[in-house]
Amino acid sequence: MKTVNISDAKNNLSRHLEYVRRGGRLRIMDRNTPVAELIPVEPSGGEGDDEALIVALERRGLARRGKGGPVPADLLRPGPRGPKAGVLEALLAERAESR
């Protein structure tokens, strides 16, 4: 938990709110006495939560939105099946073909 005095909280409120949005907790002190805590608001469970989650992940650099447009057909095609469907077999077959 981060601790700041009242004047720092007032002067840097935007920065402190961003810290709390990212999941941090902030304790505000008045002459070394705690007077308040800022904590992140829990999701409400409504329809907009997916969008809020994506925005939060983007802010943290953990996700990036696609550019839009159609999904490539290669991604929709099913993968190989059967006993020879493993990655190792595919790698060995590719190596054998390139010799």
N, C-alpha and C positions, 0 to 999 in steps of 0.2 A: 504494500500500500504506500502510495506517495503522500507526503505531507507538505502542505504549503501554508503560508500565513495569509491573512485576509487581503492585504494589499497586492500580493502576488496573484492571488486568485482573481481579483478584480482586473488587474492589468493584463493578465494572460488567459482570460476566460476561454477564448476560442481554442487555444492550444490545449488547455486542460480538458475541455469538453471532448476534443478529438481523442485524447488519451483514454477517457472514460468510454467513449464509443467503441474503442478497440478492445475493451474488456478490463481496463484498469480501474482501480479504486483510488479515490482522492479524499484525504482528510484535511479539512480546513481548520486552522488553529487561530485563536485570538489570544495573544500573549501567553503562548505555550499551553493553552487550554483548548482541547478539541471542542468545536462548536457545530460542525456539520461534516457529513460524508457524502460524496458524490459517488454513486454506483451505477453501473449500466442497467438499463431497463430490460427486463426479461421479455422475450417475444410473447405476443398475446395469443398466438395460435390462429389468427385470422388468415384470410386469403393472401394478403400482401407479404406474408412471412417469407415465402420463397424469394421474392424480389429483394427483400431486406437482407436475406442470407447471402444472395449473390453479390449485392453491393458491398456487404461486409467482407466477403472473401476477396473481391476485387481490390478493396482498400488495403487489405493485408498483403496483396500480391500473390495470393494463392489460387486465383482463378482469373480467367480472361474470357470475355464474351467472344463468340464467333462473329465473323464479318457478315453473316447472313447468306442468303442464297441457298440453292439446293444442296442436299447431302450427296457426296460422291457415291456412285453406284457400287464402287469397290467395298465401301463400308457396310452396305446393306446385304451383300452376298454372303451366304453362310460359309463358314470355314471348312476345312477338310474333316472327314470323318473316317472312322475305322482304325485298325491297328497301326496304320502308317501315318496317322494324323499328328504325331508329335513334332515338336520343334526340332529336336535333335535329328530326326530322320530327314526333315526338310533341309537342315543345314548341311548334313552329309551329302544329300543328293545334289545340292547346289554346288558344293565343292567338287564333287565328282564330275559334274557337267562342265565346269570351267577349266578342267585340266587339259 
